[in-house]
Amino acid sequence: MPSPKKGDELTVEIASAAFEGKSVARVEGYVLFVEGAVPGDEAVVKVLKTKKQYGEARLVDLLKPSPLRVSPRCPYAGTCGGCKWQHVEYAAQLRFKEQQVREAFERIGGFKDPHLLPMIGSDGIFFYRNKMEFSFSDKQWLTELPVTDRPSIAPPLYLGLHVPQRYDKVLDIHECHLQSPESTAILNFTRSFARASGLPVYSTETHSGFFRFLVVRQSKRTEDLMVNLVTFEDRLDVMRKYAGELRREVPQVTTIVNTINDKKAQIAFGDRERVVYGDGVIRERLGRHMFTISAGSFFQTNTVQAERLYGVAKEFAALTGRETVYDLYSGTGTIALFVADAAAHVVGIESVERSVRDAEVNARENRITNCTFITGDLKDRLTEQAGWMSSYARPDVLIIDPPRSGMHPDVVQAILNLEVPRIVYISCNPATQARDAAVLCREAYRLVKLQPVDMFPHTYHIESVALFERSTPQSR
Ligand SMILES: C[S@@+](CC[C@H](N)C(=O)[O-])C[C@H]1O[C@@H](n2cnc3c(N)ncnc32)[C@H](O)[C@@H]1O
C-alpha cells in the first residue's frame, strides 16, 4: 500500500503514546501522529499532513474505544489547551510520560540505559494548580460542545484558554478543574465585569484595547488568593471599580494586582505592576519554609508535587552540611532555601531581578543566613562576569533548573569548566535535558539516575531530575 496522502481517511489501531499528547498509529510501517486518540483505540483517522518520515492525523470516528479511556470530568477536556489526557486513566498517563522520558534520553541523548526510575505520580489529580493564566480575546473558538454563553455583545470579549496552535482565539470556558472553585468564580466574574465595562480586548493588530490576561494565584497551604489583571492601559478608575466588585463577589480574594503590559508581546508580564488591594503577594509553604510570591515571579505551579520534586533533588545532591552549592536558574530561591539546611553555603543565580529580590526576602523571612542570590544571565555570570566566584568556595554540587529551552551551549561549557563533582539537573522538558545530558556525558560526566515526577496530571508536561557524577572517561 502506498504511503497515506493528505485527506485520506484510514481505519487504524493506535499503538502507543507520543509527544504533546498525540498517539502513534502505523500504516504499513509509516508513522502517523494522531491527535485526540488513545493507545488501544481502534479508530478512523483523517490524514492532515504528510512528510517523508511521518504524517499527522486527527481522530474522526472511534470504532472501538481503548480500555484506557475514562470519562473526563470537564466538558472542555481535549479542546482547551489545558488537559489533553483527562480522558485517559491516570496510571496510563504516568506510563506514557515515563516512556517519553526514556525515549528522549535514548534517541536524543544517545543513552543506552538512562537508569530511569518509576515516575512519581500525584496524589491529587484535580485542583492541583496554584496558578492559572486565562487570556482575553475578541475571537471565540467554537466547539461542537454546548457553549453556555454566546452573547451578541459589542465589543466581543471572551475569556478562557487558548486552543493549541490558535493564539488568536480562546475557548470561552466557564469551569476549570485545575485550580479551585474560587478560581472559576473569579474567571466568570471577570468576564462579566469586562463585558459590562464596554472596554475592548487588546489587539496585537491595532496595538490598542484594554484587557489582556487574568492570572489567579492561590496558595495551597495558606488562605492567600491573588488576582492579577493584565491590561494594556493604566486605568486606575477601572481597576478600583473591578477590585470593589470582585471583593464583594469573591470575598476570599486577599490581594488584587494590575500588571500593565504596553508592549506587543502577548505575555502576562509587564514593566509596571500596581497593587490595587492587599499586599500584592501570596505566601506558600514548601517543606519547612514559607515563600512570598509576587505577581511576576516564577513559582512551581503544583505545590505538593514541587515538594516531592525538590525532595528528590535534595536526595540526589547527597549533602552532608559541608558543601558549597550553586543553584543555577534559582527563581525565587525555592530550591536554594529547600536544601540550605544541609549545605555550608548556597549561591543562587537568576536573571529576573524581581525573583532575586523575592529570594532574598524569602531567605530573611525564613531566617536562613547561608544563601546568597545573584542577578544575571548565566551565560555572563559563569563566564566574563564570574568575578563573584572568588568570594565563595568552589562548588561541590550544582543544582540546575533551566527553562524549557534547556541550557545555552555556553552555559553547558562553563559548567564543564567548573569541574563540579556532582550535578543535579531538574527539567520540564526531557528533550532539552537529554540534549544537554549528552554534552555533559560526552565530556566528563556519567548519568547516574533519572527520576521523573508528575507535576501536571492530565497534561503531557513532564518534569524530571537527573543526577550526574564527574567521572574519568573510562568509567563513563
Ligand atoms: C524553570 S524556572 C526555575 C526556578 C526555580 N529553580 C524554581 O524551582 O522555582 C527557570 C528560571 O530560570 C530563569 N532564567 C531563564 N533564563 C536564564 C538565564 N539565561 N540566566 C539566569 N536565569 C535564567 C527564569 O527567570 C526562571 O526563574
The ligand as an SDF file (V2000), in Angstrom:
LIG
                    3D

 27 29  0  0  0  0  0  0  0  0999 V2000
   12.2190   26.5970   35.4950 C   0  0  0  0  0  0  0  0  0  0  0  0
   12.4850   28.1190   36.3310 S   0  0  0  0  0  0  0  0  0  0  0  0
   13.2330   27.5440   37.8210 C   0  0  0  0  0  0  0  0  0  0  0  0
   13.0590   28.4150   39.0170 C   0  0  0  0  0  0  0  0  0  0  0  0
   13.4010   27.8360   40.3650 C   0  0  0  0  0  0  0  0  0  0  0  0
   14.5280   26.9560   40.3220 N   0  0  0  0  0  0  0  0  0  0  0  0
   12.2040   27.1910   41.0000 C   0  0  0  0  0  0  0  0  0  0  0  0
   12.0960   25.9710   41.0620 O   0  0  0  0  0  0  0  0  0  0  0  0
   11.3200   27.9300   41.4440 O   0  0  0  0  0  0  0  0  0  0  0  0
   13.7470   28.8100   35.3970 C   0  0  0  0  0  0  0  0  0  0  0  0
   14.2600   30.1160   35.9250 C   0  0  0  0  0  0  0  0  0  0  0  0
   15.3930   30.4820   35.1420 O   0  0  0  0  0  0  0  0  0  0  0  0
   15.4090   31.8740   34.9530 C   0  0  0  0  0  0  0  0  0  0  0  0
   16.2580   32.1000   33.7540 N   0  0  0  0  0  0  0  0  0  0  0  0
   15.9190   31.8850   32.4650 C   0  0  0  0  0  0  0  0  0  0  0  0
   16.9730   32.1180   31.6680 N   0  0  0  0  0  0  0  0  0  0  0  0
   18.0040   32.4720   32.4540 C   0  0  0  0  0  0  0  0  0  0  0  0
   19.3590   32.8200   32.2160 C   0  0  0  0  0  0  0  0  0  0  0  0
   19.8450   32.8490   30.9740 N   0  0  0  0  0  0  0  0  0  0  0  0
   20.1470   33.1320   33.2550 N   0  0  0  0  0  0  0  0  0  0  0  0
   19.6550   33.0970   34.5170 C   0  0  0  0  0  0  0  0  0  0  0  0
   18.3820   32.7640   34.8130 N   0  0  0  0  0  0  0  0  0  0  0  0
   17.5510   32.4550   33.8070 C   0  0  0  0  0  0  0  0  0  0  0  0
   13.9400   32.2340   34.8210 C   0  0  0  0  0  0  0  0  0  0  0  0
   13.7070   33.5910   35.1130 O   0  0  0  0  0  0  0  0  0  0  0  0
   13.2960   31.2850   35.8420 C   0  0  0  0  0  0  0  0  0  0  0  0
   13.1980   31.8910   37.1070 O   0  0  0  0  0  0  0  0  0  0  0  0
  1  2  1  0
  2  3  1  0
  2 10  1  0
  3  4  1  0
  4  5  1  0
  5  6  1  0
  5  7  1  0
  7  8  2  0
  7  9  1  0
 10 11  1  0
 11 12  1  0
 11 26  1  0
 12 13  1  0
 13 14  1  0
 13 24  1  0
 14 15  1  0
 14 23  1  0
 15 16  2  0
 16 17  1  0
 17 18  1  0
 17 23  2  0
 18 19  1  0
 18 20  2  0
 20 21  1  0
 21 22  2  0
 22 23  1  0
 24 25  1  0
 24 26  1  0
 26 27  1  0
M  CHG  2   2   1   9  -1
M  END
$$$$
